[in-house]
Amino acid sequence: MILPTLPPEIKQQAEHQAAHCRVMGNPQRIMILWLLVERERTVTEIALAIGASLQSASHHLRILEFSNMVKTRREHHNVFYHLINNEIVKRCPVLINCPIVETQEVSLI
């Protein structure tokens, strides 16, 4: 019996989805996306909110940026991160049920 093979575009789509799942497979990146659903934030705000070092938060933000999930905006000396497209929230079940309503204000001093 000969089984049909999947077309190359289906395989390419599967590879794209697998890459997306790898990005979403980290709890810190999911928390970052939850935070960015609310509003744009600086790396310092994100690091404090998720309990990570600045280096770790920056690393995860670079991965999210490379994966076309977040984008940056520079204002003076601050770099703000925001979701590229809120459609990701509608399409991703992990983000639809975002448990973050409002984060606590944390003093940076």
N, C-alpha and C positions, 0 to 999 in steps of 0.2 A: 504494500500500500504506500502510495506517495502522498506525503502531506504538503500542503502549500506553504510556501515561506512568506513571511510578512514583507511587505514592500519596504524599501529603504527609508521612506519618509516616516513610517510608523516606528521603525527602529530609532530614527533620529529624535522623534518626539519622546520616545521612552527614555533616551539618554538625557534629554533636556529635563524631563520630569524627575529623573533620578538625581540629577545635579541639584535641582531645586529642593528635593527632599533632604539631601546632604546638608544644604545650607540651613534648612529649618530643623535639622536634627540636633541642634545645640540649644539647651535651655536658656543660656545667656542671650543668644540672638533672638529667641522668641520674646524674652522679656524686653529687649531693646525695641523690637517691633511693636509690642504692646504699648510701650511708652510713647513711641512716635505716632501711634494712632491718635493720641490725645492732642499733641502739638509738637512743633520742632523743639529740639533740645541741643545743648552743647555736650561735648564728650564728658566734661566734668559732671554735669547734671546726670548723665546716663550712668557713668561709673558709680557715683554715689547712690543712685536709685537701685542699681542691681548688685551693689556690694562688691564691685570689682575694682582692680587697679586701673589707672588711666591707660596703661599699656595694653591691658587685656581688653578693655572697652574699645580702644582704638583699633585693635586687631579685628575684633568682631565687626566693627563698623566698616572697616576696609573690605571685609568679605561680603557684607551686605551691599556695599556700594559697587563692588565688582560684579555682583549678581544682579545689578540693576533693580534693587529694592529700595535703596535710600540714595539721597542726593545731598550735597552740601550747599550752603549759602554762607558767604563770608560777610561779616559786618564788623568793621574795624579790626580788632584783634581776635574776635570770636568767630568760630566756625560752628554753624548750626546744621544739624542733620534733620532731615524730614523724609517722609515716605515719598517715593517718586510718584506713585499713583495709588489712590485709596482703593482702587479696584482689587488690589491684592487682598484687602481685608474681606471683601465680598466673596472672593473665590477660595479663600483658605480657611477651612474650619477651625484651625488652631487660633486664628486671629479673630474670627467672628465672635467667639465666646471670651473675649478679653476681660479678665477679672479686675483690671485696674480701672477704678472709677476716677479717683483723683489721688495723686501721690502727695505725701507729706512734704511740706516745705522744709528744706534742710539748709541750715546756715553754712555758708562756705568759709566763714571766718573762724 
